[in-house]
Amino acid sequence: MIDLILQDYDLKTESGDFVCDVSDEQHQALLLATNKGDWKESPTVGVGVAAWLKDDDPDGLLGEIKKRI
């Protein structure tokens, strides 16, 4: 999918124009990093990987990723 590209969570620009490119990996990274409820139009989307960092259940994280992505 072609979309606007983010750089450090801000729109990337070159020569004063927004940059558009293939964005599939960017979308996946955003879905992993954001929590449920962060996306107004899709409140059930998001994994919240940061919340799983101290958890001892990697299978739970994997299951959450499979459900949400």
N, C-alpha and C positions, 0 to 999 in steps of 0.2 A: 504494500500500500504506500502511496506517495502522500506525504503530509509535511507540515511544518516541523523543522528540527529544533530540538531544545539543546542548549549548552548550559550546563550548571543551572538547570530548571528555569532558564530564561530563553526567549526566542533567539535563535542564532541568526546573525546578520552578516552579510558580506557586501561591501560597497553600498551600504545603505538599504539593501533589499533583504527581505526574509529568505531564508534558505529552505527549499523543499527538496526532499530526497526520500528514499525508501526508509520507512519508519517502523517496521515490524518489531525489531529488537528494542527500540525505544519504548514502544507500547507495552511489550512484555515486562521491561524493567520497571515502568511506572506502575503496572498492576501488581508486581511483587512488592514494591516499596510502599504503596499506599494502603490504607486501612479501609475496612468496610465503612461506608458512610462518607468517605472523602469525595466521591463522585456524585454530584447532585442528581444527575439523571439516571444513575445506576447505583443505588445505595448498597446493593449486595456485592458489588465488585470490589476487589482488593484483597490482598493476602496479609499484609502487615508483617513482613519478614522480621522486622526489628523486634516485635513482640515475642517471636519464637527463639531468639538468640539464647536466652537463659533456660529454655525448656529442654528437658531430656528426652523428648519424644520426636525424633526425626520423622517417624512414620506419620505422625499427626500433621507435621508441616507439609510433607509430600501429599497427603490426602487433601489438605486445604488448597494447595496449589492446583491439584487436579480438578477440584470442584470449581475453583474461581477462574481458571484460565481456559 
